[in-house]
C-alpha cells in the first residue's frame, strides 16, 4: 500500500530567464542568459559541488516545447503547476514575459500561475540600478490587471477555491500595502474575477491580516537554524565590523538549516510550507554568495518528509506546498535533473506525494 500523501497543490517557482532579451544583452553582454553564469561557475572549497543540467540540457525558453516537456516531467513527480516569476515595473514596463505569453497563446499543456517579483533589478557587483520598481496609482493597477486578465481567465491558470493565484514576492515593500492590495482585488473583481487568492512570499503569519493576504510563504526562514556563532558572525559582517571577504563564501549545513525552513508553519493552514532542495548563490554572486553544504537526495528526503508530516495534519483543501525552485540555477536552487543526481530529487517528491489528477 502506498504511503503517498494526496496533495492539493505542489507549485514550483519557475524562472523565465533562459532566453535572450535586449535588456540582458545591454546590461550583461550579447547573448546573456542564466546559463552564462552556470557554465562559468567555479569551486570555492574542496567539497563544493558545481551542478550543471543533465545531459548538458542548456535549454532556450523561446521554444515552448521545452516548457511542455518540463511540465510533463514535473507533473509525473507530483508538481501540480509552475509559478512563473512575473516582472512588472509599473507603467506597463515588464521583462521576461515571453514564456508565459507563449503558453497563453498556444494549447501547451502547462498549468501555471504568476509570482510578482516586485523588486528593482541591480548590478550588485558595481552597485548600478538597472530597472527600478515603481508603484503607481490606480491607473497603473488597472493596466496591470488588464494585462493579467487573459491569464487569469485561462483554464490552465492555477486557482484555489476558484480564485486565480497571484503571489507577491515582498508585499511589505508596497507603499500602503493593505490599501494597494484591496484596490488591486477590487479592480480584478470589476473586470469579472470573483476574487484573487493573493499569497505573500518572504512573509510571516501576521502579514495576512496586516496586508489583507490569503496566505503566506515564509521562505526567509531559510537561515533560522544557524548556529549561535554563525548568527554572531553574520551580524558582525552586516555591521561591517568583520570583513566579509574573510569568510567568503559563507557556508551553512543543509541538514541543520533544513530543519528550520518551516518553523511555526503548523500554527495556521494559511502558512504554506516551502520545500527547498539546495542553495548556492556563488554562481551568481561569486565569493559574496552563500552555500548550503551537504544537500543530497537523502538529506532532501528528510526535509520533504517533514513537510509531508505538516500537510498530513491538514484537510485536503489546505494541503498546499511551494517548491523553491524548479530552475533557479544561478542560485543553486533547482529541482530539475542535473549532472550529479539526475532525477533523484524529483523522485523524492514522487515517493512522498501524489497530485489529484
Residue, then its C-alpha position, 0 to 999 in steps of 0.5 A: x500500500x502506498x504511503x503517498x500523501x494526496x496533495x492539493x497543490x505542489x507549485x514550483x517557482x519557475x524562472x523565465x530567464x533562459x532566453x535572450x532579451x535586449x535588456x540582458x544583452x545591454x546590461x550583461x553582454x550579447x547573448x546573456x542568459x542564466x546559463x552564462x553564469x552556470x557554465x562559468x561557475x567555479x569551486x570555492x572549497x574542496x567539497x563544493x559541488x558545481x551542478x550543471x543540467x543533465x545531459x548538458x540540457x542548456x535549454x532556450x525558453x523561446x521554444x515552448x516545447x521545452x516548457x511542455x516537456x518540463x511540465x510533463x516531467x514535473x507533473x509525473x513527480x507530483x508538481x501540480x503547476x509552475x509559478x512563473x516569476x512575473x516582472x512588472x515595473x509599473x507603467x506597463x514596463x515588464x521583462x521576461x514575459x515571453x514564456x508565459x505569453x507563449x503558453x497563453x497563446x498556444x494549447x501547451x499543456x502547462x498549468x501555471x500561475x504568476x509570482x510578482x517579483x516586485x523588486x528593482x533589478x541591480x548590478x550588485x557587483x558595481x552597485x548600478x540600478x538597472x530597472x527600478x520598481x515603481x508603484x503607481x496609482x490606480x491607473x497603473x493597477x488597472x493596466x496591470x490587471x488588464x494585462x493579467x486578465x487573459x491569464x487569469x481567465x485561462x483554464x490552465x491558470x492555477x486557482x484555489x477555491x476558484x480564485x486565480x493565484x497571484x503571489x507577491x514576492x515582498x508585499x511589505x515593500x508596497x507603499x500602503x500595502x493593505x490599501x494597494x492590495x484591496x484596490x488591486x482585488x477590487x479592480x480584478x473583481x470589476x473586470x469579472x474575477x470573483x476574487x484573487x487568492x493573493x499569497x505573500x512570499x518572504x512573509x510571516x503569519x501576521x502579514x495576512x491580516x496586516x496586508x489583507x493576504x490569503x496566505x503566506x510563504x515564509x521562505x526567509x526562514x531559510x537561515x533560522x537554524x544557524x548556529x549561535x556563532x554563525x548568527x554572531x558572525x553574520x551580524x558582525x559582517x552586516x555591521x561591517x565590523x568583520x570583513x566579509x571577504x574573510x569568510x567568503x563564501x559563507x557556508x551553512x549545513x543543509x541538514x541543520x538549516x533544513x530543519x528550520x525552513x518551516x518553523x511555526x508553519x503548523x500554527x495556521x493552514x494559511x502558512x504554506x510550507x516551502x520545500x527547498x532542495x539546495x542553495x548556492x548563490x556563488x554562481x551568481x554572486x561569486x565569493x559574496x554568495x552563500x552555500x548550503x553544504x551537504x544537500x543530497x537526495x537523502x538529506x532532501x528526503x528528510x526535509x520533504x518528509x517533514x513537510x509531508x508530516x505538516x500537510x498530513x495534519x491538514x484537510x485536503x483543501x489546505x494541503x498546499x506546498x511551494x517548491x523553491x525552485x524548479x530552475x533557479x540555477x544561478x542560485x543553486x536552487x533547482x529541482x530539475x535533473x542535473x549532472x550529479x543526481x539526475x532525477x533523484x530529487x524529483x523522485x523524492x517528491x514522487x515517493x512522498x506525494x501524489x497530485x489529484x489528477 
